[in-house]
Amino acid sequence: MARIIESENFSRRIIKMSVDDVISVVQDYQRIVPRGADYYTTRCALSDTVIYIPEEC
């Protein structure tokens, strides 16, 4: 599960992802973006999609 880590000055947060989280994102990417898509097609496909990563409690 992903874990959100607060920075010391609270200006940015980072997300620590497990191997399973990364694999899940890659699988979603491969499902959403056509194989061999160019940069523009990839950006358009991903801009219309929301990918969620579950947060660790």
C-alpha positions as CSV (number, residue, x, y, z in Angstrom):
1,M,0.0,0.0,0.0
2,A,1.1,3.5,-0.7
3,R,2.2,5.7,2.2
4,I,2.1,9.5,2.1
5,I,5.2,11.1,3.8
6,E,5.0,14.7,4.9
7,S,8.1,16.8,4.4
8,E,9.6,18.7,7.4
9,N,8.5,22.1,6.2
10,F,5.1,20.8,4.9
11,S,5.7,22.3,1.4
12,R,5.5,18.9,-0.4
13,R,4.4,15.4,0.3
14,I,5.9,12.3,-1.2
15,I,4.2,9.0,-1.8
16,K,6.2,5.8,-1.0
17,M,4.9,3.0,-3.1
18,S,5.3,-0.7,-2.7
19,V,6.3,-3.0,-5.5
20,D,2.6,-4.1,-5.9
21,D,1.6,-0.4,-6.2
22,V,4.1,0.2,-9.0
23,I,3.0,-3.0,-10.8
24,S,-0.7,-1.9,-10.5
25,V,0.1,1.5,-12.0
26,V,2.0,-0.1,-14.9
27,Q,-0.9,-2.5,-15.5
28,D,-3.3,0.4,-15.6
29,Y,-1.0,2.3,-17.9
30,Q,-0.8,-0.7,-20.3
31,R,-4.6,-1.1,-20.2
32,I,-5.3,2.6,-20.9
33,V,-2.6,3.6,-23.4
34,P,-2.6,1.9,-26.8
35,R,0.6,-0.1,-27.5
36,G,3.1,1.9,-29.5
37,A,1.3,5.2,-28.9
38,D,3.2,8.4,-29.5
39,Y,3.7,11.1,-26.8
40,Y,0.6,13.1,-27.7
41,T,-1.7,10.0,-27.8
42,T,-0.3,8.9,-24.4
43,R,-0.8,12.3,-22.8
44,C,-4.4,12.5,-24.1
45,A,-5.3,9.0,-22.9
46,L,-3.8,9.6,-19.4
47,S,-5.2,13.1,-19.0
48,D,-8.7,11.7,-19.3
49,T,-8.1,9.0,-16.7
50,V,-7.7,8.9,-12.9
51,I,-5.5,6.2,-11.4
52,Y,-5.9,5.6,-7.7
53,I,-3.4,4.1,-5.3
54,P,-4.8,2.9,-1.9
55,E,-3.2,4.6,1.1
56,E,-1.8,2.7,4.0
57,C,-3.7,3.5,7.2
